[in-house]
């Protein structure tokens, strides 16, 4: 026979799991929206990479899966956004850290996830 305590514990665990899962989904949804806004606005990314991420004569294409300064992982993109590219491999114009903007850690994470989504 199942005790009342076991039922209460199971119910509490299910409630905790449901509560814990909800904020993650909300944060992930918010990151995508904020990342696009930062990419196209405050982060200055679209000025050189275009709104679609297809690149220009000043900056590489972010949609083709070819990464000049890393392996294309989210961690590598985050590092590039955060630190910039002082000596580009194929382009004459360096990328300043955070596109020359002042971004919070959350904004860097959001724009990095957005850039990652272009080719993944």
C-alpha positions as CSV (number, residue, x, y, z in Angstrom):
1,X,0.0,0.0,0.0
2,X,1.3,3.5,-0.9
3,X,1.6,5.8,2.1
4,X,0.2,9.3,2.1
5,X,3.8,10.6,2.6
6,X,4.9,8.9,-0.6
7,X,2.0,10.4,-2.6
8,X,2.8,13.9,-1.2
9,X,6.5,13.5,-2.0
10,X,5.8,12.4,-5.5
11,X,3.4,15.3,-6.0
12,X,5.9,17.8,-4.7
13,X,8.6,16.4,-7.0
14,X,6.3,16.6,-10.1
15,X,5.3,20.2,-9.2
16,X,9.0,21.2,-8.7
17,X,9.9,19.6,-12.0
18,X,7.1,21.5,-13.8
19,X,8.0,24.8,-12.2
20,X,11.7,24.3,-13.0
21,X,11.1,23.5,-16.7
22,X,8.9,26.6,-17.3
23,X,11.4,29.3,-16.7
24,X,14.0,27.6,-19.0
25,X,11.6,27.7,-21.9
26,X,10.7,31.3,-21.2
27,X,14.4,32.3,-21.0
28,X,15.2,30.5,-24.2
29,X,12.4,32.3,-26.0
30,X,13.4,35.7,-24.7
31,X,17.0,35.1,-25.6
32,X,16.1,34.6,-29.3
33,X,14.0,37.8,-29.4
34,X,16.6,39.9,-27.5
35,X,19.5,38.5,-29.6
36,X,17.9,39.6,-32.8
37,X,17.2,43.1,-31.4
38,X,20.8,43.4,-30.1
39,X,22.2,42.0,-33.4
40,X,20.3,44.5,-35.5
41,X,20.6,47.4,-33.1
42,X,22.8,48.1,-30.0
43,X,25.4,45.4,-30.9
44,X,26.1,46.9,-34.4
45,X,26.4,43.4,-35.9
46,X,24.2,44.0,-38.9
47,X,26.2,47.0,-40.0
48,X,29.0,44.7,-41.2
49,X,27.4,41.2,-41.3
50,X,24.0,42.4,-42.7
51,X,20.6,41.8,-41.1
52,X,20.5,38.3,-42.6
53,X,24.0,37.5,-41.6
54,X,25.3,37.0,-45.1
55,X,28.3,39.2,-44.7
56,X,29.8,42.1,-46.7
57,X,33.3,43.1,-47.9
58,X,33.9,44.1,-44.3
59,X,32.8,41.0,-42.4
60,X,32.3,37.3,-43.1
61,X,29.0,35.4,-43.8
62,X,27.6,34.0,-40.7
63,X,25.1,31.7,-42.5
64,X,27.4,29.4,-44.5
65,X,28.9,27.3,-41.7
66,X,32.4,28.4,-42.5
67,X,34.1,29.8,-39.4
68,X,37.3,31.8,-39.7
69,X,38.1,32.3,-36.0
70,X,36.7,29.3,-34.2
71,X,34.8,26.1,-34.6
72,X,31.3,27.6,-34.9
73,X,30.3,26.3,-31.5
74,X,28.2,28.5,-29.3
75,X,31.2,28.9,-26.9
76,X,33.4,30.0,-29.8
77,X,30.9,32.5,-31.1
78,X,30.4,33.9,-27.6
79,X,34.1,34.4,-27.3
80,X,34.3,36.2,-30.6
81,X,31.4,38.5,-29.7
82,X,32.9,39.2,-26.3
83,X,36.5,39.7,-27.4
84,X,36.2,40.7,-31.0
85,X,38.7,39.9,-33.8
86,X,41.8,42.1,-33.7
87,X,43.5,40.4,-36.6
88,X,40.9,39.1,-39.1
89,X,42.1,36.2,-41.4
90,X,40.3,37.4,-44.6
91,X,39.0,40.9,-43.9
92,X,40.9,44.2,-43.5
93,X,38.6,45.6,-40.7
94,X,39.0,44.3,-37.2
95,X,35.8,43.5,-35.2
96,X,35.8,45.3,-31.9
97,X,34.8,43.5,-28.8
98,X,31.0,43.4,-28.6
99,X,30.8,45.3,-31.9
100,X,32.1,48.4,-30.1
101,X,29.0,48.5,-27.9
102,X,28.7,48.0,-24.1
103,X,26.8,44.8,-23.6
104,X,25.9,42.9,-20.5
105,X,26.7,39.2,-20.1
106,X,23.1,38.4,-20.8
107,X,23.2,40.5,-24.0
108,X,26.4,38.8,-25.2
109,X,24.8,35.4,-24.6
110,X,21.6,36.5,-26.4
111,X,23.4,37.8,-29.5
112,X,25.7,34.8,-29.5
113,X,22.8,32.4,-29.6
114,X,21.2,34.4,-32.3
115,X,24.4,34.3,-34.5
116,X,24.7,30.6,-33.7
117,X,21.1,30.1,-35.1
118,X,22.2,31.5,-38.5
119,X,24.1,28.3,-39.4
120,X,22.9,25.7,-37.0
